[in-house]
Amino acid sequence: MQRIQKGDTLYVPDEPTTGLHPADVEKLMSQLHGLVDAGNTVIVIEHDMRVVAASDWVIDIGPGAGEDGGRIVASGTPADVVLATGSRTAPYLEHL
């Protein structure tokens, strides 16, 4: 993510906050927003609600894990997801 940015690149980090100190999560979010601002697309698979709340668009897949998951239960801005019934993510986003 530190290479010279030309835009038009797709980045798909999977749980990039795993093991990071909260201060480092803020730095990571700044880098991710910088990638988007440079014209790239960033799709993040993440459970850290601070990252989800700072996203432009959220796709909440569930309602649970494994055989209990796999369908979209909510999508939209974080504010949209907060209003979604059946979303297990909504109550956590609501408190941020």
C-alpha positions in Angstrom: 0.0 0.0 0.0 3.0 2.2 0.1 3.8 2.2 -3.7 3.3 5.2 -5.9 -0.5 5.6 -6.4 -1.9 5.8 -9.9 -5.5 5.1 -8.9 -7.7 2.5 -10.5 -6.4 -0.3 -8.2 -8.6 -2.7 -6.2 -7.4 -3.5 -2.7 -9.1 -6.2 -0.6 -7.6 -6.5 2.8 -9.0 -9.3 5.0 -9.3 -8.3 8.7 -6.4 -5.8 8.5 -6.9 -4.6 12.1 -6.2 -8.1 13.6 -3.5 -7.7 16.3 -3.2 -3.9 15.9 -3.1 -1.4 18.8 -6.0 1.1 18.6 -3.6 3.9 17.6 -2.3 1.7 14.7 -5.9 1.1 13.6 -6.3 4.9 13.2 -3.1 5.0 11.1 -4.4 2.1 9.0 -7.7 3.9 8.4 -5.9 7.0 7.3 -3.9 4.9 4.8 -7.1 3.2 3.5 -8.9 6.6 3.1 -5.8 7.9 1.3 -6.1 5.0 -1.2 -9.7 5.8 -1.9 -8.9 9.5 -2.2 -6.3 8.6 -4.8 -9.0 7.0 -7.0 -8.6 3.4 -5.8 -11.3 1.0 -4.6 -10.9 -0.6 -1.2 -13.1 -3.4 0.0 -12.3 -4.4 3.6 -13.5 -7.6 5.3 -13.6 -6.4 8.9 -15.2 -6.8 12.3 -13.7 -3.8 14.0 -16.8 -1.5 14.4 -14.7 1.7 14.2 -13.6 0.7 10.7 -17.1 -0.3 9.7 -18.5 3.0 11.1 -15.9 5.0 9.0 -16.8 3.1 5.8 -18.6 4.7 2.8 -20.7 1.5 2.3 -21.3 -1.6 4.4 -22.5 -5.0 3.3 -23.6 -7.0 6.4 -23.6 -10.7 5.7 -25.2 -13.1 8.2 -27.3 -13.5 10.2 -24.7 -15.8 11.8 -21.6 -17.7 10.9 -21.2 -20.9 8.9 -24.4 -22.6 8.0 -26.3 -19.8 9.7 -24.8 -17.1 7.5 -24.2 -16.3 3.9 -26.9 -13.9 2.9 -27.0 -10.1 2.9 -29.0 -8.9 5.9 -28.2 -5.2 5.4 -26.3 -2.9 3.0 -25.9 0.8 2.7 -24.1 3.6 4.6 -23.4 2.8 8.3 -26.4 5.0 9.2 -28.6 2.8 6.9 -27.2 -0.4 8.5 -28.0 0.9 12.0 -31.7 0.9 11.0 -31.7 -2.6 9.6 -33.8 -5.1 11.5 -32.2 -8.6 11.7 -28.6 -7.1 11.5 -26.4 -8.2 14.3 -24.0 -5.4 13.3 -26.6 -2.6 13.8 -26.6 -2.5 17.6 -22.8 -2.2 17.7 -22.8 0.6 15.1 -25.6 2.4 16.9 -23.3 3.1 19.9 -20.4 4.6 17.9 
